[in-house]
Amino acid sequence: MYFITLICEHDLSSRTVGYYKSKKTAIEVVKENVFDIWETVYEYAVIQKMWEGLYPDPLEETWFVFRELTGQYSETEKPEQFEHYQFGIG
């Protein structure tokens, strides 16, 4: 499953808003800012492929940053300030 988590850079709050079986669908949802997932506060989004079980570590991650000029998220590298943080479930 591919879980979508949004992250506020200001206070490091995060919110997992959904999941999809398809990575392609999850990426489309994030990039298009479906249902306004940005909510004016979530500068970053991460899609994490997770395995079943308790306290899972992501098998892979795809990071996004919100671009106010376009009103959409675009892919980016994992921000350095988040290197030691675990977001999402677990």
N, CA and C of each residue as an Amber inpcrd file, in Angstrom:
protein
   270
   0.8390000  -1.1750000   0.0000000   0.0000000   0.0000000   0.0000000
   0.8890000   1.2450000   0.0000000   0.3880000   2.3050000  -0.5800000
   1.1030000   3.5780000  -0.6660000   0.3420000   4.6160000   0.1590000
   0.9260000   5.0140000   1.2850000   0.3020000   5.9370000   2.2190000
   0.7600000   7.3630000   1.9230000  -0.1840000   8.2980000   2.0000000
   0.1010000   9.7170000   1.7510000   0.0910000  10.4510000   3.0850000
   1.2160000  11.0680000   3.4150000   1.3290000  11.8480000   4.6470000
   1.7380000  13.2670000   4.2830000   1.0870000  14.2230000   4.9270000
   1.3650000  15.6470000   4.7310000   2.1290000  16.1660000   5.9300000
   3.0530000  17.1200000   5.6950000   3.9330000  17.6020000   6.7590000
   3.9820000  19.1160000   6.7400000   3.8060000  19.7100000   7.9140000
   3.9400000  21.1580000   8.0930000   5.3660000  21.4390000   8.5520000
   6.0980000  22.1850000   7.7580000   7.5000000  22.4600000   8.0710000
   7.6530000  23.2830000   9.3500000   6.7120000  24.1610000   9.6180000
   6.7990000  25.0860000  10.7580000   6.8890000  24.3640000  12.1030000
   6.0050000  23.4000000  12.3320000   5.9810000  22.7340000  13.6410000
   6.1610000  21.2120000  13.5480000   6.4660000  20.7220000  12.3450000
   6.6760000  19.2940000  12.0900000   5.4420000  18.4400000  12.3580000
   4.2710000  19.0750000  12.3960000   3.0530000  18.2780000  12.5240000
   2.8310000  17.5390000  11.2130000   2.1990000  16.3890000  11.3100000
   1.9500000  15.5940000  10.1100000   0.5910000  14.9250000  10.2160000
   0.0890000  14.5350000   9.0500000  -1.2280000  13.9220000   8.9800000
  -1.2390000  12.9350000   7.8110000  -1.5210000  11.6910000   8.1020000
  -1.6840000  10.6950000   7.0430000  -3.1380000  10.7660000   6.5880000
  -3.3150000  11.1000000   5.2990000  -4.6640000  11.4040000   4.8020000
  -5.2780000  10.3040000   3.9510000  -4.5070000   9.2900000   3.5950000
  -5.0910000   8.2240000   2.7960000  -4.0490000   7.2570000   2.2850000
  -4.5220000   6.2710000   1.5420000  -3.6180000   5.2780000   0.9550000
  -4.2450000   4.7190000  -0.3100000  -3.3990000   4.2080000  -1.1760000
  -3.8190000   3.6200000  -2.4470000  -3.0110000   2.3540000  -2.7040000
  -3.6020000   1.4410000  -3.4430000  -2.8810000   0.2380000  -3.8660000
  -1.8860000   0.5710000  -4.9660000  -2.1900000   1.6040000  -5.7410000
  -1.3770000   1.9770000  -6.8940000  -0.5000000   3.1890000  -6.5860000
   0.7980000   3.0510000  -6.8120000   1.7150000   4.1780000  -6.6350000
   1.3690000   5.2940000  -7.6210000   1.0470000   4.9290000  -8.8330000
   0.6940000   5.9120000  -9.8590000  -0.4950000   6.7730000  -9.4160000
  -1.5170000   6.1470000  -8.8720000  -2.6940000   6.8870000  -8.3980000
  -2.3270000   7.8000000  -7.2380000  -1.5450000   7.3050000  -6.2940000
  -1.1290000   8.1180000  -5.1480000  -0.3610000   9.3450000  -5.6160000
   0.5370000   9.1760000  -6.5800000   1.3090000  10.3090000  -7.1030000
   0.3930000  11.3160000  -7.7830000  -0.5610000  10.8580000  -8.5740000
  -1.4950000  11.7620000  -9.2410000  -2.2980000  12.5770000  -8.2290000
  -2.7680000  11.9060000  -7.1700000  -3.5590000  12.5810000  -6.1330000
  -2.7460000  13.6900000  -5.4720000  -1.4970000  13.3920000  -5.1310000
  -0.6470000  14.3950000  -4.4800000  -0.3180000  15.5260000  -5.4490000
   0.1740000  15.1980000  -6.6260000   0.5810000  16.2400000  -7.5770000
  -0.5590000  17.1890000  -7.9210000  -1.7720000  16.6610000  -8.0290000
  -2.9260000  17.4860000  -8.4040000  -3.5830000  18.1650000  -7.2020000
  -3.0560000  17.9210000  -5.9940000  -3.6050000  18.5340000  -4.7880000
  -5.1050000  18.2500000  -4.6500000  -5.4810000  16.9960000  -4.8920000
  -6.8810000  16.5790000  -4.8580000  -7.4840000  16.8810000  -3.4850000
  -8.7050000  17.3710000  -3.4670000  -9.4190000  17.7560000  -2.2460000
  -8.6540000  18.8010000  -1.4360000  -7.7850000  19.5610000  -2.0890000
  -6.9640000  20.5870000  -1.4350000  -6.2310000  20.0150000  -0.2190000
  -5.4830000  18.9480000  -0.4450000  -4.7440000  18.3370000   0.6680000
  -3.7180000  19.2870000   1.2650000  -3.3150000  20.3080000   0.5310000
  -2.3700000  21.3010000   1.0470000  -2.9350000  21.9810000   2.2960000
  -4.2090000  22.3420000   2.2670000  -4.9090000  22.9910000   3.3870000
  -4.1660000  24.2200000   3.9110000  -3.4130000  24.8730000   3.0820000
  -2.6220000  26.0960000   3.3590000  -1.4910000  25.9040000   4.3740000
  -1.2650000  24.6980000   4.8550000  -0.2260000  24.5120000   5.8770000
   0.7680000  23.3870000   5.5970000   0.4400000  22.4690000   4.7210000
   1.2940000  21.2950000   4.5250000   2.2360000  21.5030000   3.3310000
   3.4190000  22.0330000   3.6320000   4.3910000  22.3410000   2.5810000
   4.9440000  21.0950000   1.9070000   4.9570000  19.9850000   2.6400000
   5.5350000  18.7570000   2.1090000   4.5310000  17.6140000   2.1610000
   4.7070000  16.6940000   1.2320000   3.9400000  15.4430000   1.2280000
   4.9270000  14.3190000   0.9440000   4.6390000  13.1680000   1.5000000
   5.4610000  11.9900000   1.2260000   4.5260000  10.8120000   0.9830000
   4.8460000  10.0470000  -0.0510000   4.1580000   8.7880000  -0.3100000
   5.1140000   7.6820000   0.1310000   4.6180000   6.8300000   1.0140000
   5.4540000   5.7590000   1.5510000   4.8320000   4.4000000   1.2340000
   5.6230000   3.5430000   0.6240000   5.1980000   2.1580000   0.4250000
   5.4660000   1.4290000   1.7340000   4.4140000   0.8370000   2.3070000
   4.5350000   0.2010000   3.6090000   4.1460000  -1.2630000   3.5190000
   4.7870000  -2.0550000   4.3470000   4.4420000  -3.4560000   4.4650000
   3.4200000  -3.6260000   5.5790000   2.7560000  -4.7420000   5.5770000
   1.7560000  -5.0420000   6.5860000   2.4220000  -5.3360000   7.9240000
   1.8230000  -4.8770000   9.0200000   2.3240000  -5.2100000  10.3480000
   2.4080000  -4.0000000  11.2470000   2.9360000  -4.2190000  12.4250000
   3.0720000  -3.1630000  13.4230000   4.3800000  -2.4080000  13.2460000
   4.3460000  -1.1210000  13.4730000   5.5230000  -0.2540000  13.4170000
   6.3740000  -0.4530000  12.1520000   5.7440000  -0.3790000  10.9890000
   6.5100000  -0.6350000   9.7620000   7.4490000   0.5170000   9.4090000
   8.5700000   0.1740000   8.8190000   9.4580000   1.1570000   8.2010000
   9.1110000   1.2030000   6.7210000   9.1680000   2.3910000   6.1090000
   8.8360000   2.4830000   4.6850000   9.7940000   1.6570000   3.8220000
   9.2270000   0.9920000   2.8260000  10.0220000   0.2540000   1.8570000
  10.5740000   1.2010000   0.7930000   9.8300000   2.2870000   0.5260000
  10.2930000   3.3360000  -0.3820000   9.5180000   4.6060000  -0.0810000
  10.0970000   5.7350000  -0.4620000   9.4600000   7.0350000  -0.2440000
   9.5900000   7.8900000  -1.5050000   8.5470000   8.6820000  -1.7580000
   8.5730000   9.6900000  -2.8050000   8.1230000  10.9920000  -2.1600000
   8.9780000  12.0160000  -2.2290000   8.7250000  13.2930000  -1.5600000
   8.2460000  14.3530000  -2.5450000   7.4350000  15.2870000  -1.9980000
   6.8710000  16.3810000  -2.7830000   6.9200000  17.6730000  -1.9760000
   7.0150000  18.8010000  -2.6750000   6.9350000  20.1140000  -2.0600000
   5.8190000  20.8820000  -2.7650000   5.0640000  21.6850000  -2.0030000
   3.9480000  22.4340000  -2.5800000   4.4540000  23.7150000  -3.2300000
   3.9730000  23.9990000  -4.4240000   4.3170000  25.2120000  -5.1810000
   3.0860000  26.1010000  -5.2430000   3.1110000  27.1930000  -4.4810000
   1.9440000  28.0740000  -4.4260000   1.5940000  28.6850000  -5.7800000
   2.6000000  28.9380000  -6.6140000   2.3280000  29.5370000  -7.9260000
   1.4570000  28.6500000  -8.7990000   1.6400000  27.3370000  -8.7000000
   0.8600000  26.4180000  -9.5300000  -0.3030000  25.7830000  -8.7690000
  -0.2550000  25.8500000  -7.4330000  -1.2890000  25.2010000  -6.6270000
  -1.1730000  23.6910000  -6.6280000   0.0500000  23.1890000  -6.9160000
   0.2680000  21.7570000  -6.9900000   1.5690000  21.3790000  -6.2750000
   1.6840000  20.0920000  -5.9960000   2.9230000  19.5530000  -5.4490000
   3.8060000  19.0750000  -6.5970000   5.1120000  19.1820000  -6.4080000
   6.0540000  18.6250000  -7.3770000   7.0660000  17.7700000  -6.6200000
   7.6020000  16.7650000  -7.3140000   8.5510000  15.8540000  -6.6740000
   9.8250000  16.5870000  -6.2790000  10.3950000  16.1610000  -5.1670000
  11.6230000  16.7430000  -4.6390000  12.3940000  15.6620000  -3.8940000
  13.6040000  15.9730000  -3.5310000  14.3900000  15.0750000  -2.6660000
  13.8760000  15.2080000  -1.2320000  14.1390000  14.2140000  -0.4190000
  13.7580000  14.2950000   0.9900000  14.5080000  15.4630000   1.6160000
  13.7820000  16.4110000   2.2240000  14.4530000  17.5560000   2.8360000
  15.4060000  17.1400000   3.9440000  16.5550000  17.7740000   3.9700000
  17.5920000  17.4400000   4.9400000  17.0900000  17.5340000   6.3790000
  16.2320000  18.5120000   6.6630000  15.7510000  18.7010000   8.0330000
  14.8610000  17.5480000   8.5100000  14.4310000  16.6690000   7.5950000
  13.5820000  15.5390000   7.9690000  14.3380000  14.2190000   8.0250000
  15.6350000  14.2430000   7.8300000  16.4250000  13.0130000   7.7550000
  16.2670000  12.1070000   8.9810000  16.0730000  12.6800000  10.1360000
  16.0140000  11.8670000  11.3780000  14.6010000  11.7390000  11.9210000
  13.6040000  11.9970000  11.0710000  12.2070000  11.9040000  11.4860000
  11.5140000  10.7950000  10.7220000  10.5800000  10.1370000  11.4010000
   9.7430000   9.1160000  10.7710000   8.3280000   9.6820000  10.7070000
   7.7930000   9.7800000   9.5140000   6.4260000  10.2640000   9.3310000
   5.5520000   9.1030000   8.9030000   4.2650000   9.3440000   8.8690000
   3.3340000   8.3020000   8.4400000   2.9290000   7.4140000   9.5930000
   2.6040000   6.1790000   9.2650000   2.1830000   5.2530000  10.3150000
   3.4000000   4.5600000  10.9020000   3.2610000   4.1340000  12.1410000
   4.3510000   3.3720000  12.7320000   5.1170000   4.0540000  13.7970000
